[in-house]
Amino acid sequence: MTQNMNKASEPSKNSAQRTVKLGVGAKFQQMFDGITRHLDVWRVAWREQKRQEPVNVPKGKELEFMPAVLEIQESPPSPAGRTVAGIIISVFVIAVLWASFGKIDIVAVAQGKIIPNDYSKVIQPLESGVIKAIHVRDG
């Protein structure tokens, strides 16, 4: 009798697992359907854009006689901004890569003393005065 109950309960567990798996699969299917729908709409819009006649964009001296806003909108942007941004980004990426993959071979830590090679120079003020304190210690 207990074996029959165990057998009877097993299919219900499997069916519950199947519904969960189908539920996750259905979510992925809905997401995939949404993405394909967006791609289809994008393709149709792209085809419509390509089918339209190109707009006559004023060039050269014609830009000078347009109103200021239209002149700014119709004139092409300078490539210098993109070049500078590209250089900054590439230097940053190189620095990050170097910092993450580079290794320091030797690190030396030692105590030392600075000894001048030539004679030390005496510094004197232009006007004589009273010295209240000298903030120097030996060593």
Phi, psi and omega in degrees: 000317179293327178294321178295322179292320178297318178295323180290327181281335180297315179297327179291324176295314180297320180293325177294319178293322178296319180293324177295315180296319177294325179297316178293319178296323179294323178295317178295322179296318178296318179296317179297319178298319178296318180294316179296325178296315178298319179295320178297316179296320179296317179298317179297315179297322179294317178298317179297320180296318180291330182287334182290155178288142179293145180281138177285106181269127179294145182229157173063236184292336180297329179295329183292334184263005179273159173300156188302316182295315180293325178297317180292319182291323186273338181283142182289148180289154179287138180284352182296322180298315179294323179296313179296317179297319178297320179295315180298316180295318181294321177296319178297317180295317178298318180296318179294317178296318179295319180292328183274328183254343181286150180232146176266123184282311186231133174236123181242128177236127181207156175272149182204178182219135180271122179239122181290146179284320182261183176292146177282148184266143177268128180256124180237145177285157177291323178245138180284147182207185180263128178268120181274323182202148173241114184269061179225145175233160181290145175123000000 
